[in-house]
Amino acid sequence: MAPTDLVLLTILLMLILMVIGMPIGFAMALVGIVGLWVVSGPTVATGLLSYYPFDFASGYTFTVVPMFILMGQLAFEAGFTRELFTCARAWLGRLPGGLVLGTLAGSAAFAACSGSSLATAAAMGKIGIPEMRRYGYGKQIAAGSVAAGGTLGILIPPSIFLVLYGIMTGTSIGKLLMAGIIPGVLTAAMFMISVVIRSLKNPDIAPPIRTITWSQRFSSIKHIWGIGAIATIVLGAIYTGVCTPTEAGAIGVLGVTLLGIFTKRLNAKAFKGALFDTAYSSATIFAIAVGAMLMVPLFTVTKASQFVLQSIMGLDLPPISVILCLGMAFIILGMFIDALSLMLITLPVIFPTVAALGFDPIWFGVIMVKFVELALITPPVGMNLYIIKGIAPDFSMGDIFGGVIWFVVTDICTLTLLIFFPQMSLLLPSLMR
């Protein structure tokens, strides 16, 4: 059997194991080790298994993942999520589609504390969907806005996906996090513009709120200054080079904890819940990352990456066409594989190709996260869509799928801008110390 045929067979086996219910990280680890056993023998496979998982997962750079997750969980447990939504609602509610705009703005703000798409979608959905339904907003636009707003959590720093990309590719995590700011803001702005256009065309689906006063607007600001200051300090510390991303994450955790205690919103029970959720989320991410990395030696031994590179080079396509083809492949694969696994499975194969084509690894990190972002809201397996179903069980999957399509189209337009204007992603990293 040719090495490339073996790789395809192991990937097929992995998909079968995932379909029958095996956790994704374990499925990847199993096929990686079994494939390496077949190609290189039991000594190499067992030797790799004896040290590599611990050696990889115990790296210092990995500590940034639980730090950012814990910061977001503490902010959620302390109730700062609701205040972010309330402030956004107060300032944007009178505009066409005001509550949707407030949900998207609140999602962007919470993303700056969370770094997780699923956490952002869940947190804002629990607050935003009941509020939108109370004011007569349609099910589709309510569901679609929360699902799309959640995707901001993996782009606006601190982004867990950008951190993992940096670990997997050896790219500067600090520069990657800074690279996500402008694309993240652009994504949120594009979503908002599309909502305003839809609301002006059909005011019944998202009517503005006419009862908001200026005193309510200014009053809402005083409740978010603390969490806003913490997010600014964390990003500022990374941007100026004063702290590593891990140290900045630790500062963020300490800041949110002290703010929660000072405002009497964070008790022992809430703190324990945040720690438990962080441990669970971190363990899940680590398992998937370790499983993906155990497939890398198989790709190396079988020269799968070189095969992909030679095949693409043989097509003699312009480099930008290769990126567009990768985007189409990600959108299709995202219908069947969860976003994190999709990124970690494909990175070892496609990153050498992208690097050989001369693309900036930081720019491609943003583009790849945008690909993954689309996977999160692409029916029928976009994970954010099922988060919405869990929050709003009275919504049919038809409502959710129908509501998110407009945002998928908008996100494709944003992605196109970022592909053809790379400086949007590279400006801030180029100015870092």
VMD Tcl script that draws the C-alpha trace (Angstrom):
set ca {
  {0.00 0.00 0.00}
  {1.34 3.43 -0.95}
  {2.03 5.77 2.01}
  {-0.49 8.33 0.77}
  {-3.14 5.60 0.48}
  {-2.41 4.65 4.08}
  {-2.90 8.27 5.20}
  {-6.26 8.43 3.41}
  {-7.27 5.13 5.00}
  {-6.36 6.33 8.50}
  {-8.30 9.57 7.99}
  {-11.32 7.56 6.85}
  {-10.95 5.37 9.96}
  {-10.79 8.49 12.10}
  {-14.04 9.82 10.62}
  {-15.73 6.46 11.21}
  {-14.61 6.46 14.86}
  {-15.92 10.02 15.28}
  {-19.29 9.07 13.74}
  {-19.74 6.10 16.11}
  {-19.13 8.33 19.10}
  {-15.43 8.15 20.04}
  {-14.14 11.49 21.37}
  {-12.38 13.35 18.60}
  {-9.03 13.69 20.36}
  {-8.86 9.95 21.08}
  {-9.91 9.08 17.52}
  {-7.08 11.19 16.09}
  {-4.55 9.77 18.56}
  {-5.59 6.19 17.82}
  {-5.33 6.44 14.04}
  {-2.06 8.37 14.30}
  {-0.43 5.71 16.47}
  {-1.89 2.77 14.51}
  {-0.81 4.33 11.20}
  {2.71 4.95 12.52}
  {2.80 1.36 13.86}
  {2.01 0.04 10.38}
  {4.52 2.30 8.62}
  {7.44 2.37 11.07}
  {6.86 -0.56 13.41}
  {5.80 -0.95 17.05}
  {9.05 0.36 18.55}
  {8.69 3.79 16.98}
  {4.94 4.00 17.69}
  {5.15 2.97 21.36}
  {8.25 5.09 21.89}
  {6.45 8.16 20.57}
  {3.39 7.44 22.70}
  {5.50 7.07 25.83}
  {6.79 10.64 25.87}
  {5.28 12.84 23.15}
  {1.78 13.60 24.57}
  {3.16 14.81 27.90}
  {6.08 16.62 26.30}
  {3.76 18.48 23.95}
  {0.95 19.33 26.39}
  {3.29 20.40 29.21}
  {4.89 23.15 27.14}
  {4.84 26.60 28.73}
  {3.01 28.19 25.81}
  {0.00 25.94 26.48}
  {-0.62 27.63 29.85}
  {-2.15 30.59 28.04}
  {-5.16 28.44 27.07}
  {-6.61 27.82 30.57}
  {-5.76 31.40 31.58}
  {-7.89 32.93 28.83}
  {-10.69 30.41 29.35}
  {-10.75 31.07 33.10}
  {-10.86 34.83 32.54}
  {-13.97 34.42 30.36}
  {-15.64 31.97 32.76}
  {-15.10 34.27 35.73}
  {-16.54 37.22 33.77}
  {-19.60 35.11 32.92}
  {-20.11 33.82 36.48}
  {-19.81 37.35 37.87}
  {-22.55 38.59 35.54}
  {-20.43 41.00 33.53}
  {-21.83 39.48 30.34}
  {-25.29 40.88 31.07}
  {-23.87 44.34 31.71}
  {-22.01 44.32 28.40}
  {-25.25 43.45 26.64}
  {-27.20 46.07 28.61}
  {-24.73 48.81 27.64}
  {-24.73 47.80 23.99}
  {-28.54 47.63 24.02}
  {-28.78 51.12 25.54}
  {-26.56 52.74 22.92}
  {-27.72 50.83 19.86}
  {-31.31 49.92 20.67}
  {-32.91 52.89 18.87}
  {-31.24 51.99 15.57}
  {-32.89 49.66 13.03}
  {-32.38 46.15 14.38}
  {-31.15 47.69 17.63}
  {-31.30 44.61 19.84}
  {-29.49 42.53 17.23}
  {-26.82 45.23 17.02}
  {-26.62 45.20 20.81}
  {-26.20 41.42 20.81}
  {-23.42 41.60 18.23}
  {-21.64 44.44 20.06}
  {-22.01 42.59 23.36}
  {-20.59 39.45 21.74}
  {-17.59 41.40 20.47}
  {-17.00 42.87 23.93}
  {-17.36 39.51 25.66}
  {-15.05 37.94 23.07}
  {-12.34 40.28 24.35}
  {-12.68 38.59 27.75}
  {-13.42 35.03 26.69}
  {-11.56 33.83 23.61}
  {-14.10 31.06 23.05}
  {-16.78 30.99 20.37}
  {-19.03 28.51 22.16}
  {-18.77 30.44 25.45}
  {-19.60 33.71 23.69}
  {-22.60 32.21 21.86}
  {-23.90 30.54 25.02}
  {-23.45 33.60 27.23}
  {-24.97 36.12 24.84}
  {-27.69 33.72 23.70}
  {-29.02 33.26 27.24}
  {-29.37 37.03 27.55}
  {-30.01 38.26 24.02}
  {-32.54 35.75 22.67}
  {-35.19 36.22 25.43}
  {-34.77 39.99 25.15}
  {-35.17 39.97 21.36}
  {-38.21 37.70 21.53}
  {-39.79 39.96 24.17}
  {-39.62 42.90 21.76}
  {-41.08 40.94 18.85}
  {-37.94 40.08 16.93}
  {-38.15 37.18 14.49}
  {-36.76 33.79 15.49}
  {-34.45 33.62 12.50}
  {-32.65 36.91 13.01}
  {-32.43 36.32 16.77}
  {-30.87 32.88 16.32}
  {-28.61 33.92 13.46}
  {-27.23 36.98 15.25}
  {-26.25 35.03 18.38}
  {-24.66 32.20 16.38}
  {-22.73 34.67 14.22}
  {-21.79 36.88 17.17}
  {-20.33 33.84 18.88}
  {-17.79 33.40 16.11}
  {-16.17 36.68 17.18}
  {-14.89 34.79 20.22}
  {-12.30 32.90 18.18}
  {-10.96 35.96 16.36}
  {-10.99 38.96 18.70}
  {-8.16 38.43 21.20}
  {-7.70 36.61 23.46}
  {-8.46 33.97 20.84}
  {-7.92 30.34 21.85}
  {-7.83 29.33 18.17}
  {-5.07 31.83 17.35}
  {-3.13 30.61 20.38}
  {-3.38 26.99 19.22}
  {-2.43 28.00 15.68}
  {0.66 29.70 17.08}
  {1.60 26.62 19.12}
  {1.10 24.24 16.21}
  {3.05 26.35 13.70}
  {5.66 28.04 15.89}
  {4.29 31.49 15.07}
  {4.42 34.38 17.57}
  {1.27 34.14 19.70}
  {1.46 37.80 20.69}
  {1.55 38.96 17.07}
  {-1.26 36.57 16.15}
  {-3.48 37.97 18.89}
  {-2.83 41.52 17.73}
  {-3.48 40.47 14.14}
  {-7.00 39.42 15.11}
  {-8.13 42.83 16.35}
  {-8.84 44.68 13.08}
  {-10.35 41.62 11.34}
  {-12.48 40.97 14.43}
  {-13.79 44.54 14.51}
  {-14.34 44.44 10.74}
  {-16.31 41.20 11.07}
  {-18.54 42.69 13.78}
  {-19.04 45.86 11.71}
  {-19.98 43.87 8.60}
  {-22.50 41.84 10.59}
  {-24.02 45.05 11.96}
  {-24.23 46.69 8.53}
  {-26.01 43.64 7.14}
  {-28.49 43.73 10.05}
  {-29.26 47.42 9.48}
  {-29.84 46.77 5.77}
  {-32.19 43.86 6.52}
  {-34.04 45.85 9.20}
  {-34.55 48.85 6.93}
  {-35.88 46.53 4.23}
  {-38.21 44.69 6.61}
  {-38.67 46.58 9.94}
  {-41.01 43.91 11.32}
  {-38.22 41.35 11.83}
  {-36.16 43.62 14.11}
  {-37.99 46.80 15.25}
  {-36.00 49.53 17.03}
  {-36.61 50.32 20.72}
  {-37.96 53.85 21.14}
  {-38.02 54.03 24.95}
  {-34.30 54.33 25.68}
  {-33.21 57.59 27.32}
  {-29.84 59.32 27.45}
  {-29.67 58.84 31.21}
  {-30.00 55.08 30.69}
  {-27.18 55.16 28.17}
  {-24.74 56.99 30.41}
  {-25.80 54.96 33.41}
  {-24.97 51.72 31.57}
  {-21.34 52.79 31.08}
  {-20.53 52.85 34.78}
  {-21.26 49.14 35.05}
  {-18.76 48.06 32.39}
  {-15.75 50.28 33.04}
  {-14.06 47.63 35.15}
  {-14.23 44.76 32.69}
  {-13.39 47.17 29.87}
  {-10.29 48.34 31.71}
  {-9.17 44.76 32.33}
  {-9.53 43.82 28.65}
  {-7.60 46.96 27.66}
  {-4.79 46.19 30.11}
  {-4.49 42.60 28.90}
  {-4.33 43.55 25.22}
  {-2.12 46.56 25.93}
  {0.36 44.42 27.85}
  {0.63 42.00 24.93}
  {0.87 44.77 22.32}
  {3.61 46.70 24.12}
  {5.59 43.56 24.90}
  {5.46 44.20 28.64}
  {4.01 40.71 29.21}
  {3.85 37.42 27.40}
  {0.32 36.26 26.46}
  {0.37 33.81 29.40}
  {1.35 36.55 31.86}
  {-1.29 38.86 30.40}
  {-3.88 36.09 30.80}
  {-2.88 35.68 34.45}
  {-3.27 39.43 34.97}
  {-6.72 39.22 33.39}
  {-7.76 36.35 35.69}
  {-6.54 38.27 38.73}
  {-8.28 41.46 37.57}
  {-11.64 39.78 36.94}
  {-11.41 37.93 40.26}
  {-10.69 41.10 42.24}
  {-13.39 43.01 40.36}
  {-15.90 40.25 41.06}
  {-15.02 40.20 44.74}
  {-15.05 44.00 45.00}
  {-18.51 44.22 43.41}
  {-19.70 41.23 45.52}
  {-20.66 39.28 42.40}
  {-18.16 36.46 42.66}
  {-18.77 34.12 45.57}
  {-17.16 30.77 46.37}
  {-19.79 28.80 44.45}
  {-19.39 30.91 41.29}
  {-15.60 30.70 41.52}
  {-15.77 26.91 41.90}
  {-18.09 26.70 38.87}
  {-15.68 28.80 36.79}
  {-12.75 26.56 37.77}
  {-14.70 23.40 36.92}
  {-15.82 24.70 33.51}
  {-12.28 25.89 32.75}
  {-10.82 22.50 33.64}
  {-13.36 20.71 31.45}
  {-12.88 23.04 28.47}
  {-9.08 22.99 28.80}
  {-8.97 19.20 29.03}
  {-11.13 18.91 25.91}
  {-8.92 21.30 23.96}
  {-5.72 19.61 25.16}
  {-7.05 16.17 24.19}
  {-7.89 17.35 20.66}
  {-4.54 19.14 20.31}
  {-2.54 16.13 21.51}
  {-4.54 13.83 19.23}
  {-3.85 16.08 16.26}
  {-0.13 16.25 17.04}
  {0.07 12.45 17.25}
  {-0.98 12.40 13.60}
  {1.90 14.68 12.59}
  {4.61 11.96 12.72}
  {2.46 9.82 10.43}
  {2.20 12.68 7.94}
  {5.96 13.22 8.22}
  {6.96 9.59 7.71}
  {4.58 9.10 4.79}
  {5.55 12.48 3.33}
  {1.88 13.41 3.03}
  {2.67 17.14 3.34}
  {5.22 16.93 0.52}
  {2.70 15.04 -1.60}
  {0.08 17.76 -1.06}
  {2.63 20.49 -1.80}
  {3.82 18.82 -5.02}
  {0.25 18.18 -6.14}
  {-0.74 21.81 -5.63}
  {2.43 23.12 -7.25}
  {1.79 20.82 -10.19}
  {-1.53 22.53 -10.86}
  {0.37 25.78 -11.56}
  {-2.35 27.88 -9.92}
  {-1.80 31.47 -8.74}
  {-1.08 31.42 -4.97}
  {-4.25 33.36 -4.16}
  {-6.30 30.74 -6.01}
  {-4.86 28.09 -3.68}
  {-6.08 30.08 -0.67}
  {-9.55 30.42 -2.19}
  {-9.67 26.68 -2.88}
  {-8.65 25.99 0.71}
  {-11.48 28.25 1.85}
  {-14.02 26.30 -0.16}
  {-12.66 23.04 1.22}
  {-12.94 24.34 4.79}
  {-16.52 25.44 4.31}
  {-17.42 21.97 3.00}
  {-15.48 20.11 5.70}
  {-16.94 22.40 8.36}
  {-20.35 20.92 7.61}
  {-19.17 17.59 9.05}
  {-16.25 18.21 11.45}
  {-16.20 20.52 14.48}
  {-14.16 23.69 14.07}
  {-11.27 23.04 16.47}
  {-10.65 19.53 15.17}
  {-10.86 20.78 11.59}
  {-8.12 23.34 12.20}
  {-5.81 21.01 14.10}
  {-6.23 18.09 11.69}
  {-5.52 20.11 8.58}
  {-2.76 22.43 9.83}
  {0.11 19.89 9.70}
  {-0.72 19.15 6.07}
  {-1.56 22.55 4.61}
  {0.74 24.89 6.58}
  {3.94 23.70 4.83}
  {2.21 24.31 1.51}
  {1.13 27.81 2.51}
  {4.62 28.62 3.79}
  {6.18 27.32 0.56}
  {3.89 29.60 -1.45}
  {5.35 32.59 0.42}
  {2.31 33.66 2.45}
  {2.85 35.41 5.78}
  {2.11 32.88 8.57}
  {0.47 35.54 10.74}
  {-1.85 36.62 7.92}
  {-2.70 33.01 7.16}
  {-3.43 32.42 10.85}
  {-6.18 35.04 10.67}
  {-7.46 33.65 7.37}
  {-7.54 30.11 8.74}
  {-9.44 31.22 11.83}
  {-11.91 32.95 9.51}
  {-12.30 29.65 7.65}
  {-12.96 27.95 10.98}
  {-15.35 30.77 11.91}
  {-17.44 29.93 8.88}
  {-17.35 26.26 9.82}
  {-18.90 27.14 13.19}
  {-22.04 28.57 11.58}
  {-22.26 26.47 8.41}
  {-25.23 24.06 8.44}
  {-25.74 21.25 9.14}
  {-22.96 20.66 11.71}
  {-21.90 24.18 12.75}
  {-21.40 23.86 16.52}
  {-22.77 27.33 17.29}
  {-26.08 26.36 15.71}
  {-26.60 23.58 18.23}
  {-25.62 25.87 21.10}
  {-28.55 28.07 20.02}
  {-30.85 25.04 19.89}
  {-29.88 24.19 23.45}
  {-30.54 27.74 24.64}
  {-33.83 28.14 22.74}
  {-35.42 24.67 22.41}
  {-38.60 26.22 20.95}
  {-36.58 27.30 17.88}
  {-36.65 24.76 15.07}
  {-33.40 23.89 13.28}
  {-35.05 25.41 10.20}
  {-35.33 28.74 12.05}
  {-31.68 28.55 13.09}
  {-30.35 27.46 9.69}
  {-32.46 30.07 7.91}
  {-31.34 32.82 10.27}
  {-27.63 32.16 9.94}
  {-27.42 32.03 6.13}
  {-27.39 35.83 5.78}
  {-24.49 36.03 8.25}
  {-22.62 33.27 6.40}
  {-22.83 35.32 3.19}
  {-21.70 38.45 5.05}
  {-18.77 36.58 6.59}
  {-17.68 35.33 3.16}
  {-17.59 38.97 1.99}
  {-15.47 39.92 5.04}
  {-13.13 36.99 4.41}
  {-12.70 38.09 0.79}
  {-11.63 41.58 1.94}
  {-9.09 40.09 4.35}
  {-7.66 37.83 1.67}
  {-7.16 40.59 -0.89}
  {-6.08 43.25 1.64}
  {-3.64 41.45 3.97}
  {-2.50 44.67 5.64}
  {-5.76 44.68 7.58}
  {-4.35 41.73 9.50}
  {-0.68 42.69 9.48}
  {-0.83 46.38 10.46}
  {-0.89 45.99 14.25}
  {1.67 43.15 14.40}
  {4.04 45.25 12.27}
  {3.86 48.06 14.85}
  {4.56 45.85 17.87}
  {7.76 46.25 19.83}
}
mol new
graphics top color blue
foreach p $ca { graphics top sphere $p radius 0.5 }
foreach p [lrange $ca 0 end-1] q [lrange $ca 1 end] { graphics top cylinder $p $q radius 0.2 }
display resetview
